[in-house]
Each structure stands twice: as structure tokens, then as C-alpha cells.
Amino acid sequence: MKPASLTVKDVSFAYPDGQHALHSVSLTVAPGEAVAILGPNGAGKSTLLLHLNGILAPAKGEIWVGELQLNKHNLKEIRRLVGVVFQDPDDQLFMPTVFEDVAFGPLNLGLAEAEIAERVRAALSRVDLEGYERRSAHHLSFGEKKRVCLAAVLAMEPGVLALDEPTSNLDPRGRRRLLELLSAIPLTRIIATHDLDLVRRLCPRAVILDGGRIVADGPSAELLRDETLLDSHGLL
């Protein structure tokens, strides 16, 4: 896995009901950088993440992963390069066993059986779930489900991880373990979150999104000291 750069250029998006979720959003993330996306509910954080691998398509603007511009012709490659981990793992896990959930992406790449098995083994090892291959994800704890989702993305050998509220609904032990795992993954990480402690621990840079617009972008330590800024955008 090699970290990739990410560039969002003047991206705007509206849902079919007319709700304008993103307004001319521009953002550049360097390879290996960890960036937090902060903002109140409805700010556009999840919408932005879903654009990064083409789940949603912008009404205008461009998205680049490294030197590759996202378009309908390279959607498969972009989705290999940018792995999205949803807030609710039950939205992402749908196969009978953990092995099949983690193998689903590599299988669709057309890889040989032996390579798929090795990718599954390596990904589960990265998230401390060795031996879980034959278990049903739906019988696991919420924290274990989150780690299976992370393994499924890592098995694709992406360059960018996009994580939507990764610590939500986790107990203290599960949260602590997930933060340890995320801190050890040497990929570009874009993390939408309300967890300011996560930001302090994992993300040297933060972006505040509100009303579909970027209102602040800078060192996390500086932004998190600005209580007036945080309060005005629903973060305190």
C-alpha cells in the first residue's frame, strides 16, 4: 500500500430533492497526510467523503487521486485507490462470513484465489482479527464489525482511507483500539468526525465544513484552541 495524494477542485453537489450539500469545495491532501473533516450535522462531511471514490458524482468540479482524475471510465481503479469506511458497519457488511466480506473487493478485481486468501489474511492481521475468517460479521461486537470494515478496505491495498465517524458508538476499549490501529496505517487518511480527541491524536490538520462550504483549514492544534470558531460551527 502506497499513500496517494487527493485533490478536490471546486466541487458542488445537490441532492435530487434540491438540497445543496456542497458549494465550490476545494481541498488538497498530500500523500500520507491525516486530515480531519469537522462540522455540525448536515454540514456536508459525509457527502464529501462519498464523492472521493465516485459513490456520488459532483454537479461541477473535479476530483483527482494522484495523477488520475475520477470519471466513469476509471471508476473501478478509483474505488480501489480510495477506500471508504461507513459510519454504520451494517451498511457495509453483507456476506455470510468475515472472510467473504473482506475478500469481496479483491475477488471483484479478478485476483487469483491464493492472492485473495493472502490479502484477507494480511488485512485481518492488520486489524487484530486473525482467526475470524469463518465467523459471521453480524454476530460480532460493534467495534469488531468496524474493524472488519477497515480490513475489507485494506484488502484492496488503497492509497487513501476515507472514514466517516469511525469512533461513533464505540465503547472506550473499542475506541482506544481503533485509534491505535488507525494511527499505525501509513496511508492518506480523511476522517469525518465530531470526536475532537481523535483529531488531536491522529490529525495534524483539520478542515471545518459548514453549510457545504469550507470555513477553516489549518493546523488542528490552532483550530481546536479557537473556541469562538468551534462554537460558531457547532463543535462545542
C-alpha positions in Angstrom: 0.0 0.0 0.0 1.4 3.4 -1.0 -0.3 6.7 0.1 -1.8 8.8 -2.6 -2.5 12.5 -2.9 -6.0 13.7 -3.2 -7.3 16.9 -4.9 -10.8 18.2 -4.8 -11.3 21.2 -7.2 -14.4 23.5 -6.9 -16.8 20.6 -6.2 -20.5 21.4 -5.9 -23.3 18.9 -5.4 -27.1 18.9 -4.8 -29.4 16.0 -3.9 -32.4 15.3 -6.1 -34.7 17.0 -3.6 -32.8 20.2 -4.2 -30.8 20.3 -1.0 -27.4 21.9 -1.9 -24.9 19.9 0.1 -21.5 21.1 -1.3 -20.7 24.6 -2.6 -17.4 25.0 -4.5 -15.3 22.9 -2.2 -11.6 22.8 -2.9 -9.1 20.7 -0.9 -5.6 19.3 -1.5 -4.2 16.5 0.7 -0.6 15.3 0.4 0.3 11.6 0.3 0.3 10.2 3.8 -1.4 13.2 5.4 -4.1 12.7 8.0 -6.8 15.4 7.8 -10.0 15.7 9.9 -13.2 17.0 8.4 -15.1 18.7 11.1 -18.5 20.4 11.2 -22.1 20.1 12.6 -24.6 17.6 11.4 -25.7 18.4 7.9 -22.5 20.3 7.1 -21.7 18.0 4.1 -19.0 15.9 5.6 -20.4 12.5 4.6 -21.4 13.9 1.2 -17.8 15.0 0.6 -16.5 11.5 1.5 -18.9 9.8 -0.8 -17.5 11.9 -3.7 -13.9 10.7 -3.1 -14.5 7.3 -4.7 -17.4 8.1 -7.0 -20.3 6.9 -4.9 -21.7 10.4 -5.6 -20.8 12.5 -8.6 -20.3 16.2 -8.5 -22.6 18.6 -10.3 -19.5 20.5 -11.1 -15.8 20.3 -10.2 -13.1 17.7 -10.4 -11.6 15.0 -8.1 -8.1 13.7 -8.5 -6.4 10.8 -6.8 -2.7 11.2 -7.6 -2.5 11.8 -11.3 -5.8 10.1 -12.0 -8.9 12.2 -12.5 -12.1 10.5 -11.3 -14.5 9.8 -14.2 -16.8 7.0 -15.3 -14.0 5.3 -17.3 -11.7 4.8 -14.3 -14.3 4.3 -11.6 -13.1 0.8 -10.8 -9.5 1.9 -10.3 -10.5 4.9 -8.2 -12.6 2.7 -5.9 -9.5 0.5 -5.5 -7.4 3.5 -4.6 -9.9 5.2 -2.3 -11.4 3.1 0.4 -14.5 4.4 2.2 -15.4 3.1 5.7 -19.0 4.0 6.5 -20.2 5.2 9.9 -22.5 2.2 10.4 -20.8 -1.1 9.6 -24.1 -2.8 8.9 -24.3 -0.7 5.8 -21.0 -2.2 4.6 -21.1 -5.9 5.7 -23.4 -8.2 3.8 -21.7 -11.5 3.2 -22.2 -14.7 5.3 -18.7 -14.8 6.7 -15.9 -12.3 7.6 -13.7 -14.0 5.0 -16.2 -13.3 2.3 -16.8 -9.7 3.4 -13.0 -9.0 3.3 -12.5 -11.0 0.1 -15.3 -9.3 -1.8 -13.3 -6.4 -3.2 -10.2 -8.4 -4.2 -12.5 -11.0 -5.8 -14.0 -8.3 -8.0 -10.5 -7.3 -9.0 -10.2 -10.7 -10.6 -7.3 -11.8 -8.5 -6.1 -15.4 -8.1 -7.6 -17.4 -5.3 -4.2 -17.6 -3.5 -3.7 -13.9 -3.6 -7.2 -13.2 -2.3 -6.6 -15.5 0.6 -3.3 -13.8 1.4 -4.9 -10.3 1.2 -7.6 -11.4 3.6 -5.1 -12.9 6.0 -2.9 -9.8 5.9 -5.9 -7.4 6.3 -7.4 -9.2 9.2 -3.9 -9.4 10.9 -3.6 -5.6 10.5 -6.9 -5.1 12.5 -6.2 -7.8 15.1 -8.9 -10.2 13.9 -6.9 -13.2 12.9 -9.0 -16.4 13.2 -12.3 -14.6 12.5 -12.5 -15.7 8.9 -15.4 -18.2 9.3 -17.4 -16.1 11.8 -20.4 -14.1 10.8 -19.8 -10.4 11.0 -23.4 -9.9 12.2 -22.6 -11.8 15.4 -19.6 -9.6 16.3 -19.4 -6.6 18.6 -19.9 -3.2 17.1 -16.2 -2.5 17.4 -15.2 -5.8 15.7 -17.6 -5.0 12.9 -15.9 -1.6 12.4 -12.6 -3.4 12.2 -13.9 -5.9 9.7 -15.0 -3.0 7.5 -11.5 -1.5 7.8 -10.0 -4.9 6.9 -12.2 -5.1 3.8 -10.9 -1.7 2.6 -7.3 -2.5 3.4 -7.6 -5.8 1.4 -7.9 -3.6 -1.7 -4.5 -2.0 -1.0 -5.7 1.6 -1.3 -3.8 4.8 -1.2 -6.5 6.8 0.6 -8.7 5.9 3.5 -11.9 7.9 3.9 -13.6 7.2 7.3 -17.0 8.5 8.4 -17.3 9.0 12.2 -15.0 5.9 12.9 -15.3 6.1 16.7 -19.1 6.7 16.9 -21.0 4.2 19.2 -17.8 2.5 20.3 -17.1 1.7 24.0 -13.9 3.1 25.5 -11.9 -0.1 24.8 -13.1 -0.4 21.2 -12.5 3.3 20.6 -8.9 3.1 22.0 -8.1 0.0 19.9 -9.4 1.6 16.7 -7.4 4.8 17.3 -4.3 2.7 17.8 -4.9 0.8 14.5 -5.6 4.0 12.5 -2.5 5.7 13.8 -0.4 2.8 12.6 -1.7 2.8 9.0 0.7 4.7 6.8 -1.9 5.9 4.2 -3.5 9.2 3.4 -6.4 9.5 5.8 -9.5 11.7 5.5 -11.6 11.4 8.7 -15.0 13.0 9.1 -15.7 13.2 12.8 -17.1 15.0 15.8 -14.5 13.4 18.1 -12.1 16.2 18.9 -9.8 13.9 20.9 -9.4 11.8 17.8 -8.4 14.9 15.9 -5.8 15.8 18.5 -4.4 12.3 18.4 -4.4 11.4 14.7 -4.9 14.5 12.5 -2.3 17.3 12.4 -4.6 19.2 10.0 -8.3 19.9 10.3 -10.8 21.4 7.9 -14.1 22.8 9.1 -17.1 22.4 6.8 -20.4 24.1 7.4 -23.3 24.6 5.1 -21.4 22.8 2.4 -18.5 25.3 2.5 -15.0 25.1 3.9 -14.9 27.8 6.6 -11.4 27.0 8.1 -8.4 24.9 7.1 -5.2 24.7 9.2 -3.2 23.0 11.9 -5.6 21.1 14.2 -3.9 22.5 17.4 -4.7 26.1 16.3 -8.2 25.5 15.2 -9.1 23.5 18.3 -7.9 26.3 20.5 -10.2 28.8 18.8 -13.3 28.3 21.0 -15.2 31.1 19.2 -14.7 29.3 15.8 -15.6 25.9 17.2 -18.7 27.2 18.9 -19.9 29.2 15.9 -19.9 25.9 13.8 -21.5 23.6 16.3 -18.3 21.9 17.6 -18.6 22.9 21.2 
